[in-house]
Amino acid sequence: MDDVSGTTEGRLGRRQESEEAASSSRADVPVPRISLIRPLVNRRAAVYQIISNFNSSYTPSNSSSYDVRPSVCFAPHMYGSGKTTLGKHFREFVLLNRQDLEKYIIGFPGIAGSGVSAGERAVEALLNETLYVNVDLRDFPRFDGEYFIPTLLKKISKEALSTLPNKPELLAKVLKNRKDPKKWLNSLFEVTNKRYLFLFIDEIGLLAEGDFDKFPDLDPQRETGKLNVYCLFFQVLSSLLIQRFVNCYLAGRSDAIVTKQEDAISSRVNLDFVRLDPFSEETTKLFIRGMKISTGETALQLLFPKHPEGHDWFFKQVYNYTEGVPLYVRHVMQVLVDTCVHNKLYNLTEDEMYARIEEISSYVVYSTTPMNMNPNTLKVFSALLLSSILEYEFQVFETVYGGLVLGESSQYVLDIANNFGFYYEYCPNKGPGQVDVKQQRIKLVFPKIVFKAIKEEYRDYPLMRYLDFLFPLNVPAESRSSLGFRFEVIFAATLYVRCCLSRRLGELSIFHQSFVEDVVWEIEKCRVRTVPTFYSELKTSYSAKEQSYSPNAWKEFYDKFLSEDGVFLPNRPNSNGPDILVRVSVPIDDDSSSSDESGSSLTEMLMDTSSKKRRVYLIGIALKYYHSSRVSVGMIKEEVDKFLVPVSSQLDLEENDIWAIQLVVSTSYNNEVSSHFTEKQNWVMNTGVYYERRFEKKGPSPGAWQDASSSNSDKEGLHIGPNCQLVVCSVDNLKDFLGQQVYEQLQKVYSDNESVLMKLDPLAKLLGRNLERLWRSDVPVVPEPSQMDIVSTRTDTDEMQVTERKGVVSVRQGQFDWMEFLKTYCNLTESEARESSYRLSRLREQDLEGLDSYLLEVLGIKDRQVTIKIVAGVEKYIESKTNA
């Protein structure tokens, strides 16, 4: 019963929706829109979870209703996770999973007995005896003197009876009992000939943002002991949920996830977070293959006429860019179909399609985007982002301490992550059953398409630039053996940031006495990326499946991946090569070309500079933190064999002016190695042969070096070839590079499971070290407002609406007076202007030029006359500004 979302076309239902995707990746290039019909991807695990919670809510039928403690599934996920789709199409999902549900449901309220027969009767009840009602709080009636619960029952009644022919008569019969939930429900079942009510309440995040506190039973100021409107909501809702039989599912983007569960504790309601993971790569592929247009053609037939089944590389590109979030998969596909068909760009190559996808923006209506983050806020966001890239696993109730975001009290990781706009997915469990929520583990997800909306504001911030380069990263499953890979990424982040803040590499203590000590590295122009690993048992030079190179294929590897400066991370741990590779190049003065330089023009000089030959420094870094024993000479020689030996023999270092440096970094060395760290300096060995007994250097000998390529025994000593250097970093210099606190954290790695490589709080402190250095430097950084602004929008339903968020984060105010604009230029009434300004409040004045009837509909303004007036008012306003 794990949610694999189907593996065949037969597992897909279909529906046509009002697509929420923007019609173009560039607002200034409008493209005709082609309506996509998207498939309904199975959410089997979520369906089973909701049914299981419903079953657990009710005691046997002879018990009092006061014994009932409703267990309600709650979806507070980020926009576009599929919350609304699950609620609106729950009956369809039951039908899709009929056979499995009949097998796995062993009990159901109101049905005697258990076993397979109970499952069959339960599914029959869900399909034919259940009344399905959707209540969207955006359309909820305003306060008119009645309490919330009778108003809710009235709303449910109207929705439930809307399709019946004698609706007025039946409605009057039902509503006369609405002050008593039990009598009301019985009368509703009587007139509809049903036994069960499936109640889906959407957008409950509006409870704290709208005017719901005007209802007396939802006003915290009138109810002593109730902290907020959510506590009261769950209290009044429980009076309905204890009746037989109400199955309730709640959804709505929420800043607080775990704390909402705490709000429900004061009532009789138990909240259970529904499982709505982003799609897997395989499900994303299935989702895309099911997309069609009105003519019956699939989206893939439009994009790839010669390959209508699509390409695996294309599905992977879309998945890597969207992380499988349904909203963004739809958006990317919509933009690709619109732009490629409009511009007649068919059968694009892998590189061409990659470039197209990378141009697609998340669009303002889709994103919850952190902006104007101060140092503390940015520290936590960076830690969360890195933890999502490294696929950290967290428990649902895990916390971060120390006032990292909102004061000195601890904060739940999930609450903070949701506040920043992260998605999350549950780590796999065995079987369909639920595990103790305290033991349930999750991983954070942050799509690259959303990160692109953030990075522009922080392009001068090195750590964010590093994380941008890192998307996507193939991370091994979390285990003790994968800790090394995680630390390689963290160490590379530290190295990259420190290099950005240094005028020359020698300012970093790990490079003292090395060839690059005086090198100035233009690191802002370099790249960070993952590269294939080296695998000693590979029989061919390269394996695409394993993404591995043979140690005998360094020339091929260098030409393909190391042609530009950068920091390079092997894609797997335990490789037969360096843990981190760094390439840095510097121009070399050419005496023959500079003799007449004084007479050259500026243009010629610039051309000459750009075409100058460059010296390349290739640094292989070996991180030896994870050995229980201290690093010995033998271990150092093993690292030389992995890097300096093959590089020296295969890359023609002297001829190509390449200088190779083997850097060994460790927290612990044995006495034999430690004795060479004089005056806290690194132990450096240049070209030559070094015997292990006393490590006395013998002069360079090409013959000796050639012998070492085939054998590097203790008898022959340690051979460092021409243009090569071995630098063993001293513990003192490593402490200086990392900082004492971070160094002490790293010493604890492997001492327990709560290390810096497994927990968010230590990771945030580690990154905080880099942030502190950054904010003390001269590097331009973002402003530090008293609060962080977050552009927040709501896009989970077919009708998108821009909404404000209050409380923890501030809303951008005063940039454009929408009320004045709508009344002066659009001639809207006071009520029309108030409603429309609420929906337009997130747009800026410069967005007016792109404001058309389609975008107004997307924002929730659907009145045709109001739309015409606003579009005309926009033209009038732009004309007046132009003439002025």
Secondary structure as the mmCIF struct_conf table of DSSP 4:
data_model
#
loop_
_struct_conf.conf_type_id
_struct_conf.id
_struct_conf.beg_label_comp_id
_struct_conf.beg_label_asym_id
_struct_conf.beg_label_seq_id
_struct_conf.end_label_comp_id
_struct_conf.end_label_asym_id
_struct_conf.end_label_seq_id
BEND BEND1 THR A 7 THR A 8
HELX_RH_3T_P HELX_RH_3T_P1 GLU A 9 ARG A 11
STRN STRN1 GLY A 13 GLN A 16
BEND BEND2 ALA A 21 ALA A 21
BEND BEND3 SER A 23 SER A 23
BEND BEND4 SER A 25 ARG A 26
TURN_TY1_P TURN_TY1_P1 ALA A 27 ASP A 28
BEND BEND5 VAL A 29 VAL A 29
HELX_LH_PP_P HELX_LH_PP_P1 SER A 35 SER A 35
STRN STRN2 LEU A 36 LEU A 40
HELX_RH_AL_P HELX_RH_AL_P1 ARG A 44 SER A 57
TURN_TY1_P TURN_TY1_P2 SER A 61 ASN A 62
BEND BEND6 SER A 63 SER A 63
HELX_RH_3T_P HELX_RH_3T_P2 SER A 65 ASP A 67
STRN STRN3 SER A 71 ALA A 75
HELX_LH_PP_P HELX_LH_PP_P2 HIS A 77 MET A 78
TURN_TY1_P TURN_TY1_P3 TYR A 79 GLY A 80
BEND BEND7 SER A 81 GLY A 82
HELX_RH_AL_P HELX_RH_AL_P2 LYS A 83 LYS A 88
TURN_TY1_P TURN_TY1_P4 HIS A 89 HIS A 89
HELX_RH_AL_P HELX_RH_AL_P3 PHE A 90 LEU A 96
TURN_TY1_P TURN_TY1_P5 ASN A 97 ASN A 97
HELX_RH_AL_P HELX_RH_AL_P4 ARG A 98 TYR A 104
STRN STRN4 PHE A 108 PHE A 108
TURN_TY1_P TURN_TY1_P6 PRO A 109 GLY A 110
STRN STRN5 ILE A 111 ILE A 111
BEND BEND8 GLY A 113 GLY A 113
BEND BEND9 GLY A 115 GLY A 115
HELX_RH_AL_P HELX_RH_AL_P5 VAL A 116 ASN A 128
BEND BEND10 GLU A 129 GLU A 129
STRN STRN6 THR A 130 ASP A 136
HELX_RH_3T_P HELX_RH_3T_P3 LEU A 137 ASP A 139
HELX_LH_PP_P HELX_LH_PP_P3 PHE A 140 PHE A 143
BEND BEND11 ASP A 144 GLU A 146
HELX_RH_AL_P HELX_RH_AL_P6 PHE A 148 LEU A 161
TURN_TY1_P TURN_TY1_P7 SER A 162 THR A 163
BEND BEND12 LEU A 164 LEU A 164
TURN_TY1_P TURN_TY1_P8 PRO A 165 ASN A 166
HELX_RH_AL_P HELX_RH_AL_P7 LYS A 167 LEU A 175
TURN_TY1_P TURN_TY1_P9 LYS A 176 LYS A 179
BEND BEND13 ASP A 180 ASP A 180
HELX_RH_AL_P HELX_RH_AL_P8 PRO A 181 THR A 192
TURN_TY1_P TURN_TY1_P10 ASN A 193 ASN A 193
BEND BEND14 ARG A 195 ARG A 195
STRN STRN7 TYR A 196 ASP A 202
HELX_RH_3T_P HELX_RH_3T_P4 ILE A 204 ALA A 208
TURN_TY1_P TURN_TY1_P11 GLU A 209 GLU A 209
BEND BEND15 GLY A 210 ASP A 211
HELX_RH_3T_P HELX_RH_3T_P5 PHE A 212 LYS A 214
BEND BEND16 PHE A 215 PHE A 215
HELX_RH_3T_P HELX_RH_3T_P6 PRO A 216 LEU A 218
TURN_TY1_P TURN_TY1_P12 PRO A 220 ARG A 222
BEND BEND17 GLU A 223 GLU A 223
TURN_TY1_P TURN_TY1_P13 THR A 224 GLY A 225
BEND BEND18 ASN A 228 ASN A 228
HELX_RH_AL_P HELX_RH_AL_P9 VAL A 229 LEU A 241
TURN_TY1_P TURN_TY1_P14 ILE A 242 ILE A 242
BEND BEND19 GLN A 243 GLN A 243
TURN_TY1_P TURN_TY1_P15 ARG A 244 PHE A 245
STRN STRN8 VAL A 246 ALA A 251
BEND BEND20 ASP A 255 ASP A 255
BEND BEND21 ILE A 257 ILE A 257
HELX_RH_AL_P HELX_RH_AL_P10 VAL A 258 ILE A 265
TURN_TY1_P TURN_TY1_P16 SER A 266 ARG A 268
HELX_LH_PP_P HELX_LH_PP_P4 VAL A 269 VAL A 269
STRN STRN9 ASN A 270 PHE A 273
HELX_LH_PP_P HELX_LH_PP_P5 ASP A 277 SER A 280
HELX_RH_AL_P HELX_RH_AL_P11 GLU A 281 ARG A 289
TURN_TY1_P TURN_TY1_P17 GLY A 290 GLY A 290
STRN STRN10 LYS A 292 ILE A 293
TURN_TY1_P TURN_TY1_P18 SER A 294 THR A 295
BEND BEND22 GLY A 296 GLY A 296
STRN STRN11 THR A 298 THR A 298
HELX_RH_AL_P HELX_RH_AL_P12 ALA A 299 LEU A 303
TURN_TY1_P TURN_TY1_P19 PRO A 305 LYS A 306
TURN_TY1_P TURN_TY1_P20 PRO A 308 GLU A 309
HELX_RH_AL_P HELX_RH_AL_P13 ASP A 312 THR A 322
TURN_TY1_P TURN_TY1_P21 GLU A 323 GLY A 324
HELX_RH_AL_P HELX_RH_AL_P14 PRO A 326 HIS A 342
TURN_TY1_P TURN_TY1_P22 ASN A 343 LYS A 344
BEND BEND23 ASN A 347 ASN A 347
HELX_RH_AL_P HELX_RH_AL_P15 GLU A 350 GLU A 358
TURN_TY1_P TURN_TY1_P23 GLU A 359 GLU A 359
TURN_TY1_P TURN_TY1_P24 VAL A 364 TYR A 366
STRN STRN12 THR A 369 MET A 371
BEND BEND24 ASN A 372 ASN A 372
HELX_RH_AL_P HELX_RH_AL_P16 PRO A 375 ILE A 389
TURN_TY1_P TURN_TY1_P25 LEU A 390 GLU A 391
STRN STRN13 PHE A 394 GLN A 395
TURN_TY1_P TURN_TY1_P26 VAL A 396 PHE A 397
STRN STRN14 THR A 399 VAL A 400
BEND BEND25 GLY A 402 SER A 409
STRN STRN15 GLN A 411 TYR A 412
HELX_RH_AL_P HELX_RH_AL_P17 VAL A 413 PHE A 420
TURN_TY1_P TURN_TY1_P27 GLY A 421 GLY A 421
STRN STRN16 TYR A 423 TYR A 426
HELX_LH_PP_P HELX_LH_PP_P6 CYS A 427 PRO A 428
BEND BEND26 LYS A 430 GLY A 433
TURN_TY1_P TURN_TY1_P28 VAL A 437 GLN A 439
STRN STRN17 ARG A 441 VAL A 445
HELX_RH_AL_P HELX_RH_AL_P18 LYS A 448 LYS A 455
HELX_RH_3T_P HELX_RH_3T_P7 GLU A 456 TYR A 458
TURN_TY1_P TURN_TY1_P29 ARG A 459 ASP A 460
HELX_RH_AL_P HELX_RH_AL_P19 PRO A 462 LEU A 470
BEND BEND27 PRO A 472 PRO A 472
HELX_LH_PP_P HELX_LH_PP_P7 PRO A 476 ALA A 477
BEND BEND28 GLU A 478 SER A 479
HELX_RH_3T_P HELX_RH_3T_P8 ARG A 480 SER A 482
HELX_RH_AL_P HELX_RH_AL_P20 LEU A 483 CYS A 500
TURN_TY1_P TURN_TY1_P30 LEU A 501 LEU A 501
BEND BEND29 ARG A 503 ARG A 504
HELX_RH_3T_P HELX_RH_3T_P9 LEU A 505 GLU A 507
BEND BEND30 LEU A 508 LEU A 508
HELX_RH_3T_P HELX_RH_3T_P10 SER A 509 PHE A 511
TURN_TY1_P TURN_TY1_P31 HIS A 512 GLN A 513
BEND BEND31 SER A 514 SER A 514
TURN_TY1_P TURN_TY1_P32 PHE A 515 ASP A 518
HELX_RH_3T_P HELX_RH_3T_P11 ILE A 523 LYS A 525
STRN STRN18 ARG A 527 VAL A 531
HELX_LH_PP_P HELX_LH_PP_P8 PRO A 532 PRO A 532
STRN STRN19 THR A 533 PHE A 534
TURN_TY1_P TURN_TY1_P33 SER A 536 GLU A 537
BEND BEND32 LYS A 539 SER A 541
STRN STRN20 TYR A 542 SER A 543
TURN_TY1_P TURN_TY1_P34 ALA A 544 GLN A 547
STRN STRN21 SER A 548 TYR A 549
TURN_TY1_P TURN_TY1_P35 PRO A 551 ASN A 552
HELX_RH_AL_P HELX_RH_AL_P21 TRP A 554 PHE A 561
BEND BEND33 SER A 563 GLU A 564
STRN STRN22 GLY A 566 PRO A 570
BEND BEND34 ASN A 571 ASN A 574
BEND BEND35 ASN A 576 GLY A 577
BEND BEND36 ASP A 579 ASP A 579
STRN STRN23 ILE A 580 PRO A 587
HELX_RH_AL_P HELX_RH_AL_P22 ASP A 591 SER A 594
TURN_TY1_P TURN_TY1_P36 SER A 595 ASP A 596
HELX_RH_3T_P HELX_RH_3T_P12 GLU A 597 GLY A 599
BEND BEND37 SER A 600 SER A 600
HELX_RH_AL_P HELX_RH_AL_P23 LEU A 602 SER A 610
TURN_TY1_P TURN_TY1_P37 SER A 611 SER A 611
BEND BEND38 LYS A 612 LYS A 612
STRN STRN24 ARG A 614 LEU A 623
BEND BEND39 TYR A 626 TYR A 626
BEND BEND40 SER A 628 SER A 629
HELX_LH_PP_P HELX_LH_PP_P9 ARG A 630 ARG A 630
STRN STRN25 VAL A 631 VAL A 631
HELX_RH_AL_P HELX_RH_AL_P24 VAL A 633 LYS A 642
TURN_TY1_P TURN_TY1_P38 PHE A 643 PHE A 643
HELX_RH_AL_P HELX_RH_AL_P25 LEU A 644 GLN A 650
BEND BEND41 LEU A 651 LEU A 651
TURN_TY1_P TURN_TY1_P39 LEU A 653 ASP A 657
STRN STRN26 ILE A 658 VAL A 665
BEND BEND42 THR A 667 THR A 667
STRN STRN27 TYR A 669 TYR A 669
HELX_RH_AL_P HELX_RH_AL_P26 ASN A 671 SER A 674
TURN_TY1_P TURN_TY1_P40 SER A 675 HIS A 676
HELX_RH_3T_P HELX_RH_3T_P13 THR A 678 LYS A 680
STRN STRN28 TRP A 683 MET A 685
BEND BEND43 THR A 687 THR A 687
STRN STRN29 GLY A 688 TYR A 690
TURN_TY1_P TURN_TY1_P41 GLU A 692 ARG A 694
STRN STRN30 LYS A 697 LYS A 698
HELX_RH_AL_P HELX_RH_AL_P27 PRO A 702 SER A 710
TURN_TY1_P TURN_TY1_P42 ASP A 714 GLU A 716
STRN STRN31 LEU A 718 ILE A 720
TURN_TY1_P TURN_TY1_P43 PRO A 722 ASN A 723
STRN STRN32 CYS A 724 VAL A 728
HELX_RH_AL_P HELX_RH_AL_P28 VAL A 731 LEU A 738
HELX_RH_AL_P HELX_RH_AL_P29 GLN A 740 GLN A 747
TURN_TY1_P TURN_TY1_P44 LYS A 748 LYS A 748
STRN STRN33 VAL A 749 VAL A 749
TURN_TY1_P TURN_TY1_P45 TYR A 750 SER A 751
STRN STRN34 ASP A 752 ASP A 752
BEND BEND44 ASN A 753 SER A 755
TURN_TY1_P TURN_TY1_P46 VAL A 756 MET A 758
HELX_RH_AL_P HELX_RH_AL_P30 LEU A 760 TRP A 775
TURN_TY1_P TURN_TY1_P47 ARG A 776 ARG A 776
BEND BEND45 SER A 777 VAL A 779
BEND BEND46 SER A 786 GLN A 787
STRN STRN35 ASP A 789 VAL A 791
STRN STRN36 ARG A 794 ARG A 794
BEND BEND47 ASP A 796 GLU A 799
STRN STRN37 GLN A 801 GLN A 801
BEND BEND48 GLY A 807 VAL A 809
STRN STRN38 SER A 810 SER A 810
BEND BEND49 GLY A 814 GLN A 815
HELX_RH_AL_P HELX_RH_AL_P31 TRP A 818 THR A 824
TURN_TY1_P TURN_TY1_P48 TYR A 825 TYR A 825
BEND BEND50 CYS A 826 CYS A 826
HELX_RH_AL_P HELX_RH_AL_P32 GLU A 830 LEU A 840
TURN_TY1_P TURN_TY1_P49 SER A 841 ARG A 842
BEND BEND51 LEU A 843 LEU A 843
HELX_RH_3T_P HELX_RH_3T_P14 GLU A 845 GLY A 850
HELX_RH_AL_P HELX_RH_AL_P33 SER A 853 VAL A 858
TURN_TY1_P TURN_TY1_P50 LEU A 859 GLY A 860
HELX_RH_AL_P HELX_RH_AL_P34 ARG A 864 ASN A 883
#
